Amino acid sequence: NTIEFAGALHATIVKQVHLKNPSKYHLAYSAILVGRDAEDFSLPKGNTVTIPSMRQGFLNVEFTIRFLHPAEAVLLLVSNKVDKIDGSTLAFSLKSEVTSIEPLGMIKCRSPCYEL
C-alpha cells in the first residue's frame, strides 16, 4: 500500500494509518521508518501502537515538504509478541508530491535594467 503526502512546499501533512485487529488476541506493533528520505518523515505520537482484540488502532505519520523532488520512504510495522501471538509484519510505501508553491514573502525593488 502507498500513502501519498501531497501539498504545498513547506506544508506539514499528517496522515493516519488505520489498523484493524480481527483476532481475539491483542496486537502490538513497533513502527520503523526506513529508506532514502526516512529522516523527513516522523511519528509524532510515538512509534508503538497497541490494538485490542476485535478493535482498531491508528498511527499518525507526519511529513513536512522541504524540497521540490519527491521524497520516498517505507513505514514498517513489526509485531511485538502479546498474548503469545505475533501479528504479520506490515509495510507501507510513503511518497510525497509538491502540488503548489506559495511564496513566503515578496520584496519590491527598483533598479535600472541597463547602464552605459
PAPALUM-701259 format. One record per atom (N, C-alpha, C): atom name; x, z, y; residue in one letter; residue number from 1. Coordinates in steps of 0.001 Angstrom, whole numbers, plus 500000, padded with zeros to 6 digits. Example, Ala and Ser with C-alpha at 12.3 -4.5 7.8 and 13.67 -1.06 7.14 Angstrom:
REM residues 2
vexba site N; u 513190; w 507800; v 494310; code a; pos 1
vexba site CA; u 512300; w 507800; v 495500; code a; pos 1
vexba site C; u 513200; w 507800; v 496700; code a; pos 1
vexba site N; u 512850; w 507080; v 497750; code s; pos 2
vexba site CA; u 513670; w 507140; v 498940; code s; pos 2
vexba site C; u 512900; w 507870; v 500030; code s; pos 2
END
This chain:
REM residues 116
vexba site N; u 500837; w 500000; v 498812; code n; pos 1
vexba site CA; u 500000; w 500000; v 500000; code n; pos 1
vexba site C; u 500876; w 500000; v 501245; code n; pos 1
vexba site N; u 500405; w 499339; v 502283; code t; pos 2
vexba site CA; u 501143; w 499254; v 503538; code t; pos 2
vexba site C; u 500358; w 499959; v 504635; code t; pos 2
vexba site N; u 501058; w 500769; v 505409; code i; pos 3
vexba site CA; u 500472; w 501436; v 506570; code i; pos 3
vexba site C; u 501096; w 500779; v 507790; code i; pos 3
vexba site N; u 500256; w 500200; v 508650; code e; pos 4
vexba site CA; u 500758; w 499476; v 509816; code e; pos 4
vexba site C; u 500589; w 500309; v 511086; code e; pos 4
vexba site N; u 501643; w 500341; v 511879; code f; pos 5
vexba site CA; u 501669; w 501038; v 513155; code f; pos 5
vexba site C; u 501773; w 499973; v 514242; code f; pos 5
vexba site N; u 500651; w 499590; v 514840; code a; pos 6
vexba site CA; u 500635; w 498545; v 515862; code a; pos 6
vexba site C; u 500231; w 499162; v 517194; code a; pos 6
vexba site N; u 500956; w 498797; v 518241; code g; pos 7
vexba site CA; u 500636; w 499329; v 519557; code g; pos 7
vexba site C; u 501602; w 498842; v 520611; code g; pos 7
vexba site N; u 501447; w 499396; v 521803; code a; pos 8
vexba site CA; u 502293; w 499026; v 522936; code a; pos 8
vexba site C; u 503687; w 499640; v 522783; code a; pos 8
vexba site N; u 504655; w 498980; v 523399; code l; pos 9
vexba site CA; u 506023; w 499504; v 523418; code l; pos 9
vexba site C; u 506015; w 500903; v 524038; code l; pos 9
vexba site N; u 506693; w 501839; v 523453; code h; pos 10
vexba site CA; u 506808; w 503253; v 523842; code h; pos 10
vexba site C; u 505572; w 504084; v 523499; code h; pos 10
vexba site N; u 504586; w 503509; v 522837; code a; pos 11
vexba site CA; u 503396; w 504272; v 522437; code a; pos 11
vexba site C; u 503704; w 505081; v 521185; code a; pos 11
vexba site N; u 503056; w 506234; v 521062; code t; pos 12
vexba site CA; u 503164; w 507060; v 519858; code t; pos 12
vexba site C; u 501883; w 506878; v 519056; code t; pos 12
vexba site N; u 502047; w 506514; v 517802; code i; pos 13
vexba site CA; u 500908; w 506233; v 516934; code i; pos 13
vexba site C; u 500948; w 507203; v 515758; code i; pos 13
vexba site N; u 499802; w 507798; v 515450; code v; pos 14
vexba site CA; u 499691; w 508710; v 514317; code v; pos 14
vexba site C; u 498712; w 508101; v 513318; code v; pos 14
vexba site N; u 499144; w 507996; v 512086; code k; pos 15
vexba site CA; u 498286; w 507517; v 511004; code k; pos 15
vexba site C; u 498111; w 508653; v 510005; code k; pos 15
vexba site N; u 496953; w 508682; v 509374; code q; pos 16
vexba site CA; u 496648; w 509736; v 508418; code q; pos 16
vexba site C; u 496538; w 509122; v 507021; code q; pos 16
vexba site N; u 497315; w 509642; v 506083; code v; pos 17
vexba site CA; u 497257; w 509193; v 504693; code v; pos 17
vexba site C; u 496251; w 510096; v 503987; code v; pos 17
vexba site N; u 495223; w 509488; v 503432; code h; pos 18
vexba site CA; u 494133; w 510208; v 502780; code h; pos 18
vexba site C; u 494397; w 510218; v 501277; code h; pos 18
vexba site N; u 494529; w 511400; v 500691; code l; pos 19
vexba site CA; u 494830; w 511544; v 499265; code l; pos 19
vexba site C; u 493668; w 512240; v 498569; code l; pos 19
vexba site N; u 493244; w 511695; v 497431; code k; pos 20
vexba site CA; u 492151; w 512300; v 496657; code k; pos 20
vexba site C; u 492691; w 512834; v 495340; code k; pos 20
vexba site N; u 492144; w 513943; v 494916; code n; pos 21
vexba site CA; u 492532; w 514552; v 493644; code n; pos 21
vexba site C; u 491308; w 514596; v 492729; code n; pos 21
vexba site N; u 491182; w 513636; v 491803; code p; pos 22
vexba site CA; u 490025; w 513622; v 490915; code p; pos 22
vexba site C; u 490167; w 514534; v 489697; code p; pos 22
vexba site N; u 491319; w 515190; v 489526; code s; pos 23
vexba site CA; u 491553; w 516018; v 488342; code s; pos 23
vexba site C; u 491045; w 517442; v 488550; code s; pos 23
vexba site N; u 491061; w 518212; v 487485; code k; pos 24
vexba site CA; u 490620; w 519612; v 487571; code k; pos 24
vexba site C; u 491783; w 520560; v 487860; code k; pos 24
vexba site N; u 492949; w 520001; v 488176; code y; pos 25
vexba site CA; u 494128; w 520801; v 488493; code y; pos 25
vexba site C; u 494545; w 520577; v 489943; code y; pos 25
vexba site N; u 495202; w 521571; v 490514; code h; pos 26
vexba site CA; u 495742; w 521434; v 491863; code h; pos 26
vexba site C; u 496950; w 520488; v 491822; code h; pos 26
vexba site N; u 497125; w 519712; v 492877; code l; pos 27
vexba site CA; u 498290; w 518838; v 493004; code l; pos 27
vexba site C; u 499037; w 519187; v 494285; code l; pos 27
vexba site N; u 500350; w 519088; v 494244; code a; pos 28
vexba site CA; u 501178; w 519315; v 495427; code a; pos 28
vexba site C; u 502207; w 518190; v 495500; code a; pos 28
vexba site N; u 502442; w 517709; v 496715; code y; pos 29
vexba site CA; u 503386; w 516621; v 496925; code y; pos 29
vexba site C; u 504380; w 516981; v 498015; code y; pos 29
vexba site N; u 505607; w 516523; v 497843; code s; pos 30
vexba site CA; u 506629; w 516577; v 498895; code s; pos 30
vexba site C; u 506801; w 515156; v 499417; code s; pos 30
vexba site N; u 506771; w 515008; v 500731; code a; pos 31
vexba site CA; u 506895; w 513688; v 501347; code a; pos 31
vexba site C; u 508330; w 513455; v 501785; code a; pos 31
vexba site N; u 508817; w 512248; v 501534; code i; pos 32
vexba site CA; u 510174; w 511852; v 501906; code i; pos 32
vexba site C; u 510086; w 510486; v 502583; code i; pos 32
vexba site N; u 510755; w 510353; v 503709; code l; pos 33
vexba site CA; u 510829; w 509071; v 504412; code l; pos 33
vexba site C; u 512199; w 508455; v 504152; code l; pos 33
vexba site N; u 512227; w 507231; v 503629; code v; pos 34
vexba site CA; u 513490; w 506552; v 503322; code v; pos 34
vexba site C; u 513434; w 505129; v 503864; code v; pos 34
vexba site N; u 514599; w 504530; v 504060; code g; pos 35
vexba site CA; u 514661; w 503146; v 504483; code g; pos 35
vexba site C; u 515419; w 502966; v 505778; code g; pos 35
vexba site N; u 515498; w 501718; v 506200; code r; pos 36
vexba site CA; u 516283; w 501312; v 507363; code r; pos 36
vexba site C; u 515925; w 502080; v 508628; code r; pos 36
vexba site N; u 514644; w 502252; v 508911; code d; pos 37
vexba site CA; u 514200; w 502897; v 510147; code d; pos 37
vexba site C; u 513488; w 504223; v 509886; code d; pos 37
vexba site N; u 513822; w 504889; v 508804; code a; pos 38
vexba site CA; u 513129; w 506128; v 508426; code a; pos 38
vexba site C; u 513230; w 507212; v 509489; code a; pos 38
vexba site N; u 514332; w 507235; v 510255; code e; pos 39
vexba site CA; u 514504; w 508283; v 511265; code e; pos 39
vexba site C; u 513541; w 508110; v 512438; code e; pos 39
vexba site N; u 512926; w 506934; v 512590; code d; pos 40
vexba site CA; u 511963; w 506709; v 513670; code d; pos 40
vexba site C; u 510563; w 507210; v 513325; code d; pos 40
vexba site N; u 510304; w 507470; v 512059; code f; pos 41
vexba site CA; u 509018; w 508000; v 511610; code f; pos 41
vexba site C; u 509164; w 509502; v 511416; code f; pos 41
vexba site N; u 508056; w 510234; v 511557; code s; pos 42
vexba site CA; u 508125; w 511682; v 511339; code s; pos 42
vexba site C; u 506831; w 512180; v 510707; code s; pos 42
vexba site N; u 506924; w 513380; v 510160; code l; pos 43
vexba site CA; u 505781; w 514057; v 509544; code l; pos 43
vexba site C; u 505513; w 515321; v 510364; code l; pos 43
vexba site N; u 504697; w 515223; v 511433; code p; pos 44
vexba site CA; u 504552; w 516327; v 512387; code p; pos 44
vexba site C; u 503959; w 517607; v 511810; code p; pos 44
vexba site N; u 503195; w 517510; v 510741; code k; pos 45
vexba site CA; u 502578; w 518712; v 510167; code k; pos 45
vexba site C; u 503297; w 519173; v 508902; code k; pos 45
vexba site N; u 504540; w 518756; v 508761; code g; pos 46
vexba site CA; u 505327; w 519179; v 507598; code g; pos 46
vexba site C; u 505352; w 518124; v 506516; code g; pos 46
vexba site N; u 506267; w 518338; v 505567; code n; pos 47
vexba site CA; u 506451; w 517324; v 504526; code n; pos 47
vexba site C; u 505853; w 517723; v 503180; code n; pos 47
vexba site N; u 504956; w 518690; v 503164; code t; pos 48
vexba site CA; u 504284; w 519048; v 501909; code t; pos 48
vexba site C; u 502771; w 519008; v 502111; code t; pos 48
vexba site N; u 502088; w 518643; v 501062; code v; pos 49
vexba site CA; u 500621; w 518643; v 501076; code v; pos 49
vexba site C; u 500145; w 519120; v 499715; code v; pos 49
vexba site N; u 499159; w 520022; v 499738; code t; pos 50
vexba site CA; u 498547; w 520539; v 498510; code t; pos 50
vexba site C; u 497094; w 520093; v 498488; code t; pos 50
vexba site N; u 496681; w 519565; v 497344; code i; pos 51
vexba site CA; u 495315; w 519065; v 497206; code i; pos 51
vexba site C; u 494625; w 519860; v 496103; code i; pos 51
vexba site N; u 493613; w 520654; v 496466; code p; pos 52
vexba site CA; u 492878; w 521408; v 495445; code p; pos 52
vexba site C; u 492153; w 520466; v 494478; code p; pos 52
vexba site N; u 491763; w 520987; v 493350; code s; pos 53
vexba site CA; u 491083; w 520167; v 492347; code s; pos 53
vexba site C; u 489769; w 519623; v 492897; code s; pos 53
vexba site N; u 489506; w 518370; v 492584; code m; pos 54
vexba site CA; u 488284; w 517671; v 492990; code m; pos 54
vexba site C; u 488101; w 517614; v 494508; code m; pos 54
vexba site N; u 489179; w 517695; v 495254; code r; pos 55
vexba site CA; u 489116; w 517676; v 496728; code r; pos 55
vexba site C; u 490020; w 516571; v 497247; code r; pos 55
vexba site N; u 490234; w 516599; v 498556; code q; pos 56
vexba site CA; u 491102; w 515616; v 499187; code q; pos 56
vexba site C; u 492058; w 516302; v 500153; code q; pos 56
vexba site N; u 493141; w 515628; v 500441; code g; pos 57
vexba site CA; u 494137; w 516152; v 501371; code g; pos 57
vexba site C; u 494588; w 515044; v 502305; code g; pos 57
vexba site N; u 495238; w 515450; v 503397; code f; pos 58
vexba site CA; u 495684; w 514498; v 504406; code f; pos 58
vexba site C; u 497133; w 514772; v 504768; code f; pos 58
vexba site N; u 497847; w 513700; v 505071; code l; pos 59
vexba site CA; u 499226; w 513796; v 505523; code l; pos 59
vexba site C; u 499373; w 512900; v 506748; code l; pos 59
vexba site N; u 499808; w 513469; v 507873; code n; pos 60
vexba site CA; u 499984; w 512695; v 509105; code n; pos 60
vexba site C; u 501386; w 512103; v 509170; code n; pos 60
vexba site N; u 501461; w 510838; v 509571; code v; pos 61
vexba site CA; u 502731; w 510147; v 509785; code v; pos 61
vexba site C; u 502722; w 509668; v 511229; code v; pos 61
vexba site N; u 503790; w 509989; v 511962; code e; pos 62
vexba site CA; u 503868; w 509657; v 513385; code e; pos 62
vexba site C; u 505016; w 508685; v 513631; code e; pos 62
vexba site N; u 504784; w 507760; v 514571; code f; pos 63
vexba site CA; u 505802; w 506769; v 514902; code f; pos 63
vexba site C; u 505722; w 506452; v 516386; code f; pos 63
vexba site N; u 506870; w 506453; v 517078; code t; pos 64
vexba site CA; u 506952; w 506032; v 518471; code t; pos 64
vexba site C; u 507693; w 504704; v 518511; code t; pos 64
vexba site N; u 507031; w 503691; v 519060; code i; pos 65
vexba site CA; u 507616; w 502352; v 519115; code i; pos 65
vexba site C; u 508681; w 502337; v 520209; code i; pos 65
vexba site N; u 509949; w 502231; v 519804; code r; pos 66
vexba site CA; u 511062; w 502268; v 520757; code r; pos 66
vexba site C; u 511718; w 500918; v 520961; code r; pos 66
vexba site N; u 511554; w 500004; v 520003; code f; pos 67
vexba site CA; u 512223; w 498711; v 520056; code f; pos 67
vexba site C; u 511227; w 497586; v 519813; code f; pos 67
vexba site N; u 511596; w 496377; v 520217; code l; pos 68
vexba site CA; u 510727; w 495225; v 520005; code l; pos 68
vexba site C; u 510721; w 494752; v 518556; code l; pos 68
vexba site N; u 511832; w 494951; v 517858; code h; pos 69
vexba site CA; u 511873; w 494496; v 516466; code h; pos 69
vexba site C; u 511009; w 495401; v 515588; code h; pos 69
vexba site N; u 510411; w 494837; v 514532; code p; pos 70
vexba site CA; u 509568; w 495654; v 513644; code p; pos 70
vexba site C; u 510395; w 496705; v 512904; code p; pos 70
vexba site N; u 509853; w 497899; v 512824; code a; pos 71
vexba site CA; u 510506; w 498980; v 512073; code a; pos 71
vexba site C; u 509911; w 499006; v 510665; code a; pos 71
vexba site N; u 510744; w 499360; v 509687; code e; pos 72
vexba site CA; u 510302; w 499431; v 508303; code e; pos 72
vexba site C; u 510864; w 500679; v 507646; code e; pos 72
vexba site N; u 510036; w 501312; v 506834; code a; pos 73
vexba site CA; u 510461; w 502469; v 506053; code a; pos 73
vexba site C; u 509506; w 502613; v 504869; code a; pos 73
vexba site N; u 509800; w 503566; v 504010; code v; pos 74
vexba site CA; u 508952; w 503849; v 502857; code v; pos 74
vexba site C; u 508641; w 505341; v 502851; code v; pos 74
vexba site N; u 507375; w 505663; v 502660; code l; pos 75
vexba site CA; u 506931; w 507046; v 502503; code l; pos 75
vexba site C; u 506759; w 507298; v 501015; code l; pos 75
vexba site N; u 507564; w 508206; v 500469; code l; pos 76
vexba site CA; u 507458; w 508583; v 499057; code l; pos 76
vexba site C; u 506792; w 509945; v 498956; code l; pos 76
vexba site N; u 505802; w 510052; v 498092; code l; pos 77
vexba site CA; u 505161; w 511336; v 497809; code l; pos 77
vexba site C; u 505500; w 511700; v 496368; code l; pos 77
vexba site N; u 506357; w 512711; v 496243; code v; pos 78
vexba site CA; u 506843; w 513138; v 494930; code v; pos 78
vexba site C; u 506105; w 514404; v 494541; code v; pos 78
vexba site N; u 505554; w 514408; v 493345; code s; pos 79
vexba site CA; u 504737; w 515520; v 492882; code s; pos 79
vexba site C; u 505576; w 516761; v 492593; code s; pos 79
vexba site N; u 505047; w 517911; v 492986; code n; pos 80
vexba site CA; u 505603; w 519213; v 492623; code n; pos 80
vexba site C; u 504707; w 519796; v 491543; code n; pos 80
vexba site N; u 505291; w 520372; v 490526; code k; pos 81
vexba site CA; u 504502; w 520874; v 489411; code k; pos 81
vexba site C; u 503667; w 522088; v 489837; code k; pos 81
vexba site N; u 502348; w 521957; v 489692; code v; pos 82
vexba site CA; u 501396; w 523035; v 489970; code v; pos 82
vexba site C; u 500419; w 523055; v 488805; code v; pos 82
vexba site N; u 500025; w 524231; v 488357; code d; pos 83
vexba site CA; u 499091; w 524352; v 487223; code d; pos 83
vexba site C; u 499602; w 523607; v 485987; code d; pos 83
vexba site N; u 500930; w 523587; v 485810; code k; pos 84
vexba site CA; u 501582; w 522959; v 484655; code k; pos 84
vexba site C; u 501298; w 521468; v 484543; code k; pos 84
vexba site N; u 501045; w 520812; v 485675; code i; pos 85
vexba site CA; u 500776; w 519367; v 485630; code i; pos 85
vexba site C; u 501497; w 518675; v 486783; code i; pos 85
vexba site N; u 502004; w 517483; v 486512; code d; pos 86
vexba site CA; u 502650; w 516651; v 487526; code d; pos 86
vexba site C; u 501719; w 515508; v 487899; code d; pos 86
vexba site N; u 501653; w 515196; v 489175; code g; pos 87
vexba site CA; u 500912; w 514022; v 489626; code g; pos 87
vexba site C; u 501831; w 512818; v 489638; code g; pos 87
vexba site N; u 501269; w 511669; v 489868; code s; pos 88
vexba site CA; u 502048; w 510441; v 489946; code s; pos 88
vexba site C; u 502810; w 510389; v 491267; code s; pos 88
vexba site N; u 503978; w 509787; v 491247; code t; pos 89
vexba site CA; u 504719; w 509544; v 492481; code t; pos 89
vexba site C; u 504044; w 508383; v 493204; code t; pos 89
vexba site N; u 503837; w 508557; v 494513; code l; pos 90
vexba site CA; u 503158; w 507542; v 495313; code l; pos 90
vexba site C; u 504131; w 506975; v 496338; code l; pos 90
vexba site N; u 504027; w 505681; v 496614; code a; pos 91
vexba site CA; u 504894; w 505034; v 497604; code a; pos 91
vexba site C; u 504038; w 504201; v 498551; code a; pos 91
vexba site N; u 504338; w 504324; v 499847; code f; pos 92
vexba site CA; u 503643; w 503569; v 500877; code f; pos 92
vexba site C; u 504682; w 502886; v 501758; code f; pos 92
vexba site N; u 504470; w 501624; v 502048; code s; pos 93
vexba site CA; u 505334; w 500880; v 502955; code s; pos 93
vexba site C; u 504853; w 501135; v 504383; code s; pos 93
vexba site N; u 505787; w 501463; v 505282; code l; pos 94
vexba site CA; u 505470; w 501712; v 506686; code l; pos 94
vexba site C; u 506060; w 500588; v 507516; code l; pos 94
vexba site N; u 505229; w 499933; v 508343; code k; pos 95
vexba site CA; u 505697; w 498821; v 509167; code k; pos 95
vexba site C; u 505120; w 498953; v 510563; code k; pos 95
vexba site N; u 505905; w 498520; v 511558; code s; pos 96
vexba site CA; u 505430; w 498587; v 512944; code s; pos 96
vexba site C; u 505360; w 497197; v 513553; code s; pos 96
vexba site N; u 504542; w 497089; v 514603; code e; pos 97
vexba site CA; u 504421; w 495835; v 515335; code e; pos 97
vexba site C; u 504115; w 496154; v 516796; code e; pos 97
vexba site N; u 504846; w 495519; v 517694; code v; pos 98
vexba site CA; u 504593; w 495676; v 519131; code v; pos 98
vexba site C; u 503505; w 494671; v 519514; code v; pos 98
vexba site N; u 502383; w 495178; v 520030; code t; pos 99
vexba site CA; u 501280; w 494290; v 520403; code t; pos 99
vexba site C; u 501236; w 494007; v 521893; code t; pos 99
vexba site N; u 501867; w 494864; v 522695; code s; pos 100
vexba site CA; u 501901; w 494626; v 524143; code s; pos 100
vexba site C; u 503054; w 495403; v 524757; code s; pos 100
vexba site N; u 503415; w 494983; v 525959; code i; pos 101
vexba site CA; u 504475; w 495671; v 526694; code i; pos 101
vexba site C; u 503917; w 496059; v 528049; code i; pos 101
vexba site N; u 503848; w 497328; v 528301; code e; pos 102
vexba site CA; u 503366; w 497847; v 529578; code e; pos 102
vexba site C; u 504576; w 498289; v 530403; code e; pos 102
vexba site N; u 504645; w 497878; v 531664; code p; pos 103
vexba site CA; u 505785; w 498316; v 532488; code p; pos 103
vexba site C; u 505708; w 499812; v 532776; code p; pos 103
vexba site N; u 506849; w 500466; v 532755; code l; pos 104
vexba site CA; u 506903; w 501891; v 533087; code l; pos 104
vexba site C; u 506830; w 502111; v 534587; code l; pos 104
vexba site N; u 507199; w 501100; v 535369; code g; pos 105
vexba site CA; u 507156; w 501185; v 536820; code g; pos 105
vexba site C; u 507570; w 499851; v 537418; code g; pos 105
vexba site N; u 507353; w 499711; v 538723; code m; pos 106
vexba site CA; u 507728; w 498473; v 539405; code m; pos 106
vexba site C; u 508501; w 498820; v 540667; code m; pos 106
vexba site N; u 509463; w 497970; v 540986; code i; pos 107
vexba site CA; u 510265; w 498138; v 542196; code i; pos 107
vexba site C; u 510191; w 496833; v 542978; code i; pos 107
vexba site N; u 509856; w 496927; v 544267; code k; pos 108
vexba site CA; u 509838; w 495746; v 545135; code k; pos 108
vexba site C; u 511120; w 495716; v 545948; code k; pos 108
vexba site N; u 511701; w 494532; v 546054; code c; pos 109
vexba site CA; u 512888; w 494389; v 546875; code c; pos 109
vexba site C; u 512899; w 492981; v 547477; code c; pos 109
vexba site N; u 513578; w 492852; v 548612; code r; pos 110
vexba site CA; u 513723; w 491555; v 549264; code r; pos 110
vexba site C; u 515209; w 491244; v 549361; code r; pos 110
vexba site N; u 515514; w 489992; v 549060; code s; pos 111
vexba site CA; u 516892; w 489571; v 549226; code s; pos 111
vexba site C; u 516892; w 488058; v 549374; code s; pos 111
vexba site N; u 517864; w 487515; v 550058; code p; pos 112
vexba site CA; u 517924; w 486060; v 550204; code p; pos 112
vexba site C; u 518292; w 485418; v 548861; code p; pos 112
vexba site N; u 517692; w 484272; v 548628; code c; pos 113
vexba site CA; u 517978; w 483569; v 547371; code c; pos 113
vexba site C; u 519297; w 482811; v 547467; code c; pos 113
vexba site N; u 519670; w 482401; v 548719; code y; pos 114
vexba site CA; u 520867; w 481598; v 548863; code y; pos 114
vexba site C; u 521532; w 481923; v 550197; code y; pos 114
vexba site N; u 522827; w 482051; v 550171; code e; pos 115
vexba site CA; u 523615; w 482294; v 551400; code e; pos 115
vexba site C; u 524801; w 481362; v 551413; code e; pos 115
vexba site N; u 525135; w 480822; v 552593; code l; pos 116
vexba site CA; u 526323; w 479982; v 552717; code l; pos 116
vexba site C; u 527576; w 480830; v 552680; code l; pos 116
END
